[in-house]
């Protein structure tokens, strides 16, 4: 069974940056991290690619019987990205803001396996929605030929 650990117990060793001395213990911030450390533009591009896929599917398989399923897909995508967008803006007040595009390009992001350049992070985030969109285009082309 788990037991609660107060935030005051958590400490990290500060790197030699700014005013911290190497090896100096600092208290970890207790405010929640909610921005996912990526710029809003990457999330917007992901949503745009998913919506573009649905538009291609609606155009290729335009049937009145698909109105309800397509509506459900659109609502699902809006919820899947809308809830995290609202989560970033939740209170209590926190200093966490989405990463700016300029800072993302300059610094990249820190992942579990180490620092990742911005182009590599963008590729990882956008590869699946891009492949889904390309698959939709391929299916629409097949339907158009048949």
Order of alpha helices (4+ residues) and beta strands (2+ residues): beta-beta-alpha-alpha-alpha-beta-beta-alpha
